[in-house]
Amino acid sequence: MSSVRTPIFAAALVGLSSVSSVPPAAAQTPELSSTLREAASRHGILIGSAVRLEPLLEDPLYLEILSREFDTVTPEVELKWEHVHPSPFRYDFDRADAVIRIALENGLTVHGHTLVWHQQNPDWLTTFPFSRKQLIAILRNHISAVVGRYRGRVALWDVVNEPVQAPETEDDSLGDSVWLRRIGPEYIELAFRYAHEADPDARLIYNHVGFGQALSAPSLAIVEGLLRRGVPIHGVGFQVHVELDGDPPLEKVEEFSELMQQFASLGVEIYITEMDVALREPVTPRKLHDQADTYEAILKSCLEQPACKGFQTWGFTDRYTWITEQRAGWTAPLLFDVSYHPKAAYFALRDRLLVQPVPESR
Ligand code: G3I
C-alpha cells in the first residue's frame, strides 16, 4: 500500500525487534528522524493514544515514548462511571486526577472518555428503579461534577459512547442501556447540553461504535437531529477496532472515507478515536506488514478528509492492550511491541504523515 519505507521499516517487517526504541536517525532525509507528533503537526491534526494510570506511574519508558510520539491522551477507563462515581453520593477522582495531572505536566492534550455509555456503569445506577426525572437529575449532576472538575483541562469529551448498537430486533437501532430505558432517546441531547453547560470551551464528541456503513444510518440521523435542534455537538468519533484476518480491509477503508464525508457534510469535525488492528495468533511478518498497511490506509483517509481533526490509537504498545486481555486468540494490535520497539505500523504511519501532501483546505 505505501511506497515510502525506510530501511529500518524493512527490519521491523521481518520482525527483528533489534531496532532501538527511539525512532532511528534520518535514513535518507532529515525529516525521517521525525516523531509521529512532529509529523502530525504538519497536518494540524491531533495524534493520540489511550493511556493507563499504572504504567504512567511505574514505567518511565511508557511516559517517555507517549509524550515524545503523541500530543493527546485518552484515559482508557479512569473517567468511566464505575471508576469516578462508585456510589450515589460519592465521587472518586483520584485516578482520573493522576492521569490528567501527568498528561498536562507533559504537555499533552486530554481527551475525556466517556460521560454516557451502556458499559462500566456502577450497580447502584443500573439496579435501582430510578424514575425518569431522577435519572435525568443524576445524569446532570454527574456531568456537571466531572466536566466541571476538569473545565479548561480536558479539551475534548466523548459525551456519548456507542449509543447505536447492533440491533437485537429490526426496530431498535439505539442500543439498550439504562439511559435509553429510563430516560428515552433524549438522553443524548441532554448529555451534550449538560456537558456544554459545564465547560463551554470543550469540544463535544459523539463516539460512534464502528467505521463502516453498517449502523451508521441511525447515528447520522441522530447527529443531524442534534444539529437541527441547535444542540452543542462539535465532532463525531469513529472507533476503528480492526480484527485483521486475511488481507487489509481496503474496501472497508473506501467505505469509511464515504462515511466520513457524509458526517463532514453536516458540518461536524471527524475524529478517529480508538484505532487498533488486532492480529490473529501467531504473528508473522506478513501479518505485521498487512497491519501496517491497514493503519496507513485509515490514516491516509483521515488526512484526505479536511474535517478529520484527530487520529488516536487505543493504546500504543502491545504491552498494555484490551485485545490480549479480552479477545482470546488475537494479539499485537498496536504501534510498538511489548518491548517498546516500533513496529512496521509505526513507520507506516510516520512515513504517511511525512509524505502525504497537506491540502490547502486544512
Ligand atoms: O481495575 C480492575 C482490576 O482491579 C481488576 O483486578 C481487573 C480484573 O477484574 O479488572 C480491572 O478493571 C478492568 C478495566 O478494563 C481496567 O483494566 C475491567 O474489568 C475491564 O472491563 C475494563 O475493560 C475496558 C473496557 O473498555 C470497559 O471499560 C478496557 O480496558 C478498555 O480498553 C475498553 O475500551 C472500550 C472503550 O471504552 C469504548 N470502545 C471500545 C473499547 C474496547 O472495548
Residues whose N, C-alpha, C, O or C-beta is under 5 A from the ligand:
A	BS01	G3I	E76 V77 Q120 W322
